[in-house]
Structure formats: C-alpha cells, structure tokens
Amino acid sequence: MSFPEDTIYFYAQTDPYAEFSNFAPFGVEMGGLWWRSVEHYFQAQKFHDAAYRERIRVALRPKDAKALGMTRQFPLRADWEQVKDAVMFDAVLRKFMTHPTLTEMLLETRDRVIVENAPMDAYWGCGPDGQGLNRLGQILMQVRERLREGRG
C-alpha cells in the first residue's frame, strides 16, 4: 500500500504526533473509571475477569498494560474479534473529546492520511512492509471526521 507524500506517520513517543499513540499519557474515563491511557483501557476490555481488568487498569505504564493484555492465562472474551474495533473507536474518540489540545492537533491534520507506523503490527498499524490494515490510523481519521462534524 502506498500513502500520499504528506501522510502523517506516528509510532514512537519521540515521533511527531506521538500524542496519537494509544501509549501516549492521555487518560480517559470509561465505564465510570479513570484509565491512564487508551492502551490500558483497550487491553483490559479483552477480559471478563473483573480483578484482572483492574490489574491492567492500575498498571504503571502502557507497555505493562499491553503485556498483561497479551497473556492467555485468562481467556479472552468470546466476542473479542467482533468488538475490538468498536472498543478502540470508543476509547480513541473519548481521548480526543477529553483533551482539547489533542482535538485541535487532530483537526489541524485536515484530510491528511494518518498511519500508525508499527513495524510489528499489521492489523492496527502498517506492519513491517507497509501493507498492514492500519486500523488505528483509520479510526483516528474517523474520529477526526466526527469531531469536525461536531458529533463527538
């Protein structure tokens, strides 16, 4: 897949637009609880076990939350593959609605393509060869459109 020359790529916390990453330190309130990052929330939603979700929620760093979410010590919820994109969309939308500076940053990207330049993730990012699905980038562009239309 080839992207336009003015494509916005993000991934590492030192990259421009690192704020778009789910690992960025912008918390969200979801389900009556405060989550340190979108990554914390997303990883916890993989599981029905409330105690394990709480363990993920209170993890100190997003990478710790991700590691906990990658375990198969606890079973994934049966519908995870069907709901994961909606879970991600809701959390990303909430992140931008919660933090006005991020909303402004996202809207300033206008209509540029946004790509998570994740070399090891061909689902949420562009993958090692640029051919990945880039679902997180697509969700960011959908959120941008919602915010632009005032339907946050």
Helices and strands as residue ranges (DSSP letters): E 8-10, G 18-20, E 28-30, E 33-35, H 38-44, H 50-57, H 62-69, H 80-98, H 100-107, E 114-116, H 135-148
